[in-house]
Amino acid sequence: MQTMLAFLDPAPAAQPEHLGLPALVVLMLVGCAAIVGWSRWVRPLNLAIGFAATVAMWALSYVALLQPGQAAGEILFIGAIACVLAGGFVAGRFAPGEASGRSVGLVSATINLMVIGAFLRDEQGGSPVRPVAYVLGLFAASAALGIVGEHLGRMRTSARRLPSPVGLLGIVLVANILVMIVLGGLVTSFEAGLAVPDWPNSFGHNMLLYPVSEMKGGIFYEHAHRLFGMLVGATTLAYATTAWRSGASRTVRMLALLMVAAVITQGILGGLRVTGHVTSSAEAKDLAPSTTLAIVHGMLGQAVLALAMVSAVLVNGAALRTPVVLAGMRSVRVLPLVALVALVCQLFLGASMRHLQVPPTADVGAKIPQWALHGHVTMAIIAFILVLLAGIRCGRVTQVPAVRILGKAVTHTVGLQFLLGIGALVAVLLRRGEMVPWWEASATTAHQAIGALLLSLMAALTVTARTNVLPAVRA
């Protein structure tokens, strides 16, 4: 990234491009309508591969921007660009004739329009020509990379085929939301939740045009989290449109609409957590950050991931046309549901513990409400046992592969989560001083992310088990 910017002329500091709430609402509605219309027009498989390449690109770019100017950052940025090449390769190797590398590149370029303004805000130099040139260059370079990747993939095509477009896009959506949860966890772990005081603007800037040069420290974590929120919103709209367009089952289509509503609600809650009420002001006297909304925002984020996981599992063929009727299978339907309820309770206690704790000082460690701390530790043991029992029981249902696979997945995940929980708790209790060490942020963020993954897997297991398995009725 730094290498590319080095060739650009320096420009004066960017001035805020403030938008009032009415204009922002109109902009959001127009943007949503544009994404839906565009998703209906693009070939579904090109859309799915393009979104997959772009999610990977944004994730690598995020890591690269953590260390700008260093060799690792440059390598990661090159890897981000190569994601479009990889997208074209996948199209050429696994979907020849069904997907186009050029179209995959153009899909990626279109999505990247959401953030190109942030990269060019410092480089415009008062000229209206330069942004146009960069946008045209973005589309030309992305299309070229996709074409090259497709040619490389066609050198040795594979008999294996990709999932259906809606199935692939469902998997991409799950990955995107999981990355978003990781980034949200970093915001909380580095205590950067209020680094940007206003919303939906950012320090008075139109959020899409907030300069990358000003995204430093806690501001970077918070603002990048907001940008990824836009990507999640776009992916969700594309998934919902594709689900309806492809003739997916009624259940999947209803889940897709529910996810759209949940993602919009989640975005609003994230903003109100910062401002306390609807306002575009950045003045401290007009703002009232809400810890309660922070807890709700954190919990809803994991619920959205669970919805996406359930939808992705169902759309990829986990639901049998005819449920399997087996003797002694009542526990397969009951245990996952009980474990899921325990995990939701544990999520509330964990979110409360994270957001209600008072950060440590040089002399005193973190102050955590005792009810949240003891409740979280106690419920961790209960949830661990219940999830383990449900996972082992469902992992033995060989008659329904989806149930067996998900059962084994939660069994392994809960063990990792339990160990991460111990590590995160020790890291939080041992810390002294206001500076958050990387090892504490890594432990707490990993614990939160794996917890979200466990919750989503358990939700998918619960739905799959109750859909596919019926207990035999005794005569």
C-alpha positions in Angstrom: 0.0 0.0 0.0 2.7 2.4 0.9 4.6 1.6 -2.3 1.5 2.6 -4.3 0.9 5.8 -2.4 4.5 6.9 -2.7 3.9 7.6 -6.4 1.1 10.0 -5.6 1.4 13.7 -5.2 0.9 15.0 -1.7 -2.3 16.8 -1.0 -3.6 19.1 1.7 -5.5 17.6 4.6 -9.0 16.6 3.6 -12.0 18.6 4.8 -15.0 16.9 6.3 -17.7 16.1 3.9 -20.6 16.2 6.4 -23.9 14.7 5.5 -27.1 15.3 7.5 -29.3 12.4 8.7 -31.9 12.8 5.9 -29.2 12.7 3.2 -27.6 9.7 4.9 -30.9 7.8 5.0 -31.6 8.5 1.4 -28.0 7.4 0.5 -28.5 4.1 2.4 -31.8 3.4 0.7 -30.5 4.2 -2.7 -27.4 2.1 -2.0 -29.5 -0.9 -0.9 -31.7 -0.6 -4.0 -28.6 -0.4 -6.2 -27.1 -3.6 -4.7 -30.4 -5.5 -5.1 -30.8 -4.4 -8.7 -27.1 -5.1 -9.5 -27.3 -8.6 -7.8 -30.3 -9.4 -10.0 -28.5 -8.4 -13.1 -25.1 -10.2 -12.6 -24.8 -13.9 -13.2 -25.2 -15.6 -9.8 -21.9 -17.6 -9.9 -19.9 -14.6 -10.9 -21.5 -12.7 -8.1 -20.6 -15.4 -5.5 -17.0 -15.8 -6.6 -16.6 -12.0 -6.8 -17.8 -11.6 -3.3 -15.6 -14.4 -2.1 -12.5 -12.8 -3.6 -13.4 -9.4 -2.2 -14.0 -10.6 1.3 -10.6 -12.3 1.3 -9.1 -9.1 -0.2 -10.5 -6.9 2.5 -9.4 -9.2 5.3 -5.8 -9.3 4.0 -5.8 -5.5 3.4 -7.0 -5.0 7.0 -4.0 -7.0 8.3 -1.7 -5.2 5.8 -2.8 -1.8 7.1 -1.9 -2.8 10.7 1.8 -2.7 9.6 1.9 -0.1 6.8 5.3 0.4 5.2 6.8 -2.8 6.5 7.7 -5.8 4.4 5.0 -7.9 5.9 2.4 -5.3 5.1 3.5 -5.0 1.5 3.4 -8.8 1.1 -0.1 -9.0 2.5 -1.2 -6.1 0.2 0.1 -8.0 -2.8 -1.8 -11.0 -1.5 -4.9 -9.0 -1.3 -4.6 -8.0 -5.0 -3.9 -11.6 -5.9 -7.4 -12.5 -4.5 -8.9 -11.3 -7.7 -6.5 -13.4 -9.6 -7.5 -16.4 -7.5 -11.2 -15.6 -8.1 -10.6 -15.8 -11.9 -8.6 -19.0 -11.4 -11.5 -20.6 -9.5 -13.9 -19.6 -12.2 -11.6 -21.1 -14.9 -10.8 -24.3 -13.2 -14.0 -25.2 -11.4 -16.7 -23.5 -13.4 -15.5 -23.2 -17.1 -18.4 -21.9 -19.2 -20.4 -21.1 -16.1 -18.4 -18.2 -14.7 -16.1 -15.6 -16.2 -12.8 -14.3 -14.8 -13.5 -10.9 -16.3 -16.9 -10.7 -14.7 -15.5 -11.9 -11.3 -13.0 -9.0 -11.5 -15.7 -6.5 -12.3 -17.8 -7.7 -9.5 -14.9 -7.2 -7.1 -14.2 -3.8 -8.5 -17.8 -2.7 -8.0 -17.8 -3.8 -4.4 -14.5 -2.0 -3.8 -16.2 1.3 -4.9 -17.4 1.4 -1.3 -13.9 2.1 0.0 -11.9 3.6 -2.8 -13.0 7.0 -1.7 -11.2 6.5 1.6 -8.0 5.7 -0.2 -8.2 8.6 -2.6 -9.4 11.3 -0.2 -5.9 12.4 0.6 -4.7 12.0 -3.0 -7.4 14.0 -4.9 -5.3 17.2 -4.8 -8.4 19.3 -5.8 -8.5 17.5 -9.2 -11.8 15.8 -10.2 -9.9 13.9 -12.9 -7.7 11.8 -10.6 -10.6 9.9 -8.8 -12.1 9.1 -12.2 -8.8 7.8 -13.4 -8.4 5.6 -10.3 -11.9 4.2 -10.6 -11.3 3.3 -14.3 -8.0 1.9 -13.3 -9.6 -0.2 -10.6 -12.1 -1.8 -13.0 -9.5 -2.3 -15.7 -6.9 -3.9 -13.4 -9.6 -6.1 -11.7 -10.9 -7.3 -15.0 -7.4 -8.0 -16.3 -6.5 -10.0 -13.1 -9.7 -12.0 -13.4 -9.0 -12.8 -17.1 -5.4 -13.9 -16.3 -6.6 -16.0 -13.4 -9.3 -17.7 -15.6 -6.7 -18.6 -18.3 -4.4 -20.1 -15.6 -7.3 -22.1 -14.2 -8.3 -23.4 -17.7 -4.9 -24.9 -18.2 -6.1 -27.8 -16.0 -9.8 -27.9 -15.4 -11.2 -30.0 -12.6 -14.2 -32.4 -12.7 -15.2 -31.1 -9.3 -17.8 -28.3 -9.3 -18.5 -25.5 -6.9 -21.7 -25.4 -4.8 -24.7 -23.7 -6.3 -24.4 -19.9 -6.6 -26.7 -19.4 -3.6 -24.9 -22.1 -1.6 -21.5 -20.6 -2.3 -22.7 -17.1 -1.5 -24.2 -18.4 1.8 -20.7 -19.8 2.7 -19.1 -16.5 1.8 -21.7 -14.6 4.0 -20.8 -16.8 7.0 -17.1 -16.2 6.5 -17.7 -12.4 6.1 -19.8 -12.2 9.3 -17.2 -14.2 11.2 -14.4 -11.8 10.0 -16.7 -8.9 11.1 -17.0 -10.5 14.6 -13.3 -10.8 14.8 -12.8 -7.1 14.0 -15.6 -6.2 16.4 -13.8 -8.2 19.0 -10.6 -6.3 18.4 -12.5 -3.0 18.8 -13.6 -4.1 22.3 -10.3 -5.8 23.2 -8.3 -2.7 22.4 -11.0 -0.5 24.1 -11.5 1.4 20.9 -15.3 1.3 20.8 -15.7 5.1 21.2 -12.6 6.1 19.2 -14.8 7.6 16.5 -17.3 9.7 18.5 -20.0 10.3 15.9 -22.2 8.1 13.6 -23.1 7.6 10.8 -20.5 10.2 10.0 -16.9 9.8 11.1 -15.4 12.9 12.7 -17.8 14.9 10.5 -16.7 13.1 7.3 -19.0 11.1 5.1 -18.0 7.7 6.4 -17.2 6.5 2.8 -14.7 9.3 2.4 -12.9 9.3 5.8 -9.2 9.4 4.8 -7.1 6.3 5.4 -4.2 8.6 6.5 -6.3 9.5 9.6 -7.2 5.9 10.5 -4.6 5.3 13.2 -4.6 3.5 16.6 -8.1 3.0 18.0 -9.7 5.0 15.1 -8.4 2.4 12.6 -10.0 -0.5 14.6 -13.3 1.3 15.0 -13.6 2.8 11.5 -12.5 -0.4 9.7 -15.1 -2.2 11.7 -17.7 0.2 10.2 -16.4 -0.3 6.7 -16.6 -4.1 7.1 -20.2 -3.6 8.3 -21.0 -2.2 4.9 -19.5 -5.2 3.2 -21.6 -7.5 5.4 -24.7 -5.5 4.5 -23.9 -5.7 0.8 -23.2 -9.5 1.0 -26.4 -10.1 2.9 -28.4 -8.2 0.3 -26.7 -10.1 -2.5 -27.4 -13.4 -0.8 -31.1 -12.6 -0.2 -31.5 -11.5 -3.8 -29.8 -14.6 -5.1 -31.9 -16.8 -2.8 -35.1 -15.4 -4.1 -33.8 -15.4 -7.7 -32.6 -19.0 -7.6 -35.9 -20.4 -6.3 -34.4 -21.6 -3.0 -36.8 -23.1 -0.4 -39.3 -21.0 1.4 -37.4 -21.5 4.6 -34.1 -20.2 3.1 -35.8 -17.2 1.5 -37.5 -16.3 4.8 -34.2 -16.7 6.7 -32.5 -14.4 4.1 -35.1 -11.7 4.6 -34.7 -12.1 8.4 -30.9 -11.7 8.0 -31.4 -8.5 6.0 -33.6 -7.1 8.8 -31.1 -8.3 11.5 -28.1 -6.8 9.8 -29.8 -3.4 9.3 -30.8 -3.5 13.0 -27.3 -4.5 14.0 -25.8 -1.5 12.1 -28.2 0.9 13.7 -27.5 -0.5 17.2 -23.8 -0.2 16.6 -24.2 3.5 15.8 -26.6 4.2 18.7 -24.2 2.4 21.0 -21.8 5.3 20.2 -24.2 8.3 20.1 -26.9 7.1 22.5 -29.6 8.6 20.2 -30.2 9.6 16.7 -27.9 12.5 15.9 -25.1 13.3 13.4 -23.4 15.6 15.9 -19.8 15.0 16.9 -20.0 17.2 20.0 -19.6 15.5 23.3 -22.5 17.4 24.8 -24.8 15.8 22.2 -23.6 12.3 22.7 -24.5 9.6 25.3 -22.7 6.3 24.6 -24.7 3.3 25.8 -23.1 0.3 27.4 -26.4 -1.6 27.4 -26.6 -1.2 23.6 -23.0 -2.4 23.4 -24.0 -5.6 25.0 -27.1 -6.0 22.8 -25.0 -5.1 19.7 -22.4 -7.8 20.6 -25.1 -10.5 21.2 -27.0 -9.7 18.0 -23.8 -9.9 16.0 -23.4 -13.5 17.0 -27.1 -14.2 16.4 -26.7 -12.9 12.8 -23.8 -15.3 12.3 -26.0 -18.2 13.7 -28.8 -17.3 11.2 -26.3 -17.2 8.4 -24.8 -20.5 9.4 -28.3 -22.2 9.6 -29.2 -20.7 6.2 -25.9 -21.8 4.6 -26.3 -25.3 5.9 -29.8 -25.7 4.7 -29.2 -24.2 1.3 -26.3 -26.5 0.8 -28.5 -29.6 1.1 -28.5 -30.4 4.8 -32.3 -30.9 4.9 -33.5 -34.3 3.9 -36.7 -34.6 1.8 -37.9 -37.3 4.2 -36.8 -37.2 7.9 -35.2 -40.3 9.3 -37.3 -42.1 11.8 -35.2 -43.9 14.4 -35.7 -45.4 17.8 -34.0 -43.7 20.7 -33.4 -40.5 18.8 -35.3 -38.2 21.1 -32.0 -37.1 22.7 -30.7 -36.1 19.3 -33.5 -33.5 19.0 -33.5 -32.4 22.7 -29.8 -32.2 23.7 -28.7 -29.6 21.0 -31.6 -27.3 21.9 -30.7 -27.4 25.6 -27.1 -26.8 24.8 -28.0 -23.9 22.5 -30.0 -22.2 25.3 -27.0 -22.6 27.6 -24.7 -21.0 25.0 -27.1 -18.0 24.6 -27.1 -17.5 28.4 -23.3 -17.8 28.3 -23.1 -15.2 25.5 -25.1 -12.7 27.7 -22.8 -13.2 30.6 -19.7 -13.0 28.5 -20.9 -9.8 26.8 -21.8 -8.3 30.1 -18.4 -9.2 31.6 -16.5 -7.6 28.6 -18.5 -4.4 28.4 -19.1 -3.7 32.1 -15.6 -4.2 33.3 -13.5 -1.2 34.4 -10.1 -1.2 32.7 -7.1 -1.7 35.0 -4.7 1.0 36.1 -1.0 0.7 36.8 -1.8 -0.5 40.4 -5.2 -2.1 40.2 -6.4 -4.9 37.9 -9.6 -4.9 35.9 -12.8 -4.5 38.0 -15.3 -7.0 36.7 -18.9 -7.2 38.2 -18.9 -10.3 40.4 -22.2 -11.5 39.1 -21.0 -11.5 35.5 -17.6 -13.0 36.3 -18.9 -15.9 38.5 -21.9 -16.4 36.3 -19.7 -16.6 33.2 -17.3 -19.1 34.8 -20.1 -21.3 36.2 -22.1 -21.3 33.0 -18.9 -22.1 31.0 -18.7 -25.4 32.9 -22.4 -26.1 32.4 -22.4 -25.2 28.7 -19.2 -27.2 28.1 -20.8 -30.4 29.5 -24.1 -29.9 27.6 -22.4 -29.1 24.3 -20.0 -32.0 24.7 -23.0 -34.4 25.4 -24.9 -33.0 22.4 -21.9 -33.2 20.1 -20.9 -36.8 21.0 -24.6 -38.0 20.7 -25.2 -36.3 17.4 -21.8 -37.4 16.1 -22.9 -41.0 16.2 -25.9 -40.4 13.9 -24.4 -42.0 10.8 -27.8 -42.2 9.1 -27.8 -38.3 8.7 -24.4 -37.1 7.5 -25.2 -33.4 8.2 -26.0 -34.2 11.8 -23.0 -36.3 12.3 -20.6 -33.8 10.8 -22.0 -30.9 12.8 -22.0 -33.0 16.0 -18.3 -33.7 15.5 -17.7 -30.0 14.7 -19.2 -28.7 18.0 -17.4 -31.4 20.0 -14.0 -30.2 18.8 -14.9 -26.5 18.8 -16.2 -26.5 22.4 -12.9 -28.0 23.7 -10.9 -25.2 21.9 -13.3 -22.6 23.3 -12.9 -23.8 26.8 -9.2 -23.5 26.7 -9.4 -20.1 25.1 -11.7 -19.0 27.8 -9.2 -19.9 30.5 -6.4 -18.1 28.6 -8.6 -15.0 28.1 -9.6 -14.8 31.7 -6.0 -15.1 32.9 -4.9 -12.5 30.5 -7.6 -10.0 31.6 -6.9 -10.6 35.3 -3.1 -10.4 35.1 -3.0 -7.1 33.1 -1.9 -3.9 34.8 -1.8 -0.5 33.1 -3.9 1.3 30.5 -2.1 -0.1 27.5 -3.7 -3.2 26.1 -1.0 -5.8 25.3 -1.3 -7.7 22.1 -1.5 -11.1 23.9 -4.5 -10.0 25.9 -6.3 -8.7 22.8 -5.5 -11.8 20.9 -6.8 -14.1 23.6 -10.0 -12.2 24.2 -10.7 -11.7 20.5 -10.1 -15.4 19.7 -12.3 -16.5 22.6 -15.1 -14.3 21.4 -14.8 -15.4 17.7 -14.6 -19.1 18.5 -17.6 -18.6 20.8 -19.5 -17.1 18.0 -18.6 -19.9 15.7 -19.6 -22.5 18.4 -23.0 -20.8 18.8 -23.6 -20.8 15.1 -22.6 -24.4 14.7 -24.9 -25.4 17.6 -27.8 -23.5 16.0 -27.2 -25.3 12.7 -27.0 -28.6 14.5 -30.2 -27.9 16.4 -32.1 -27.0 13.3 -30.6 -29.9 11.3 -31.3 -32.5 13.9 -34.9 -31.4 14.5 -35.5 -31.2 10.7 -34.0 -34.5 9.8 -34.5 -36.9 12.7 -37.9 -38.1 14.1 -38.1 -40.4 17.1 -39.8 -43.7 16.5 -43.3 -43.9 18.1 -43.6 -46.7 20.5 -46.5 -49.1 19.7 
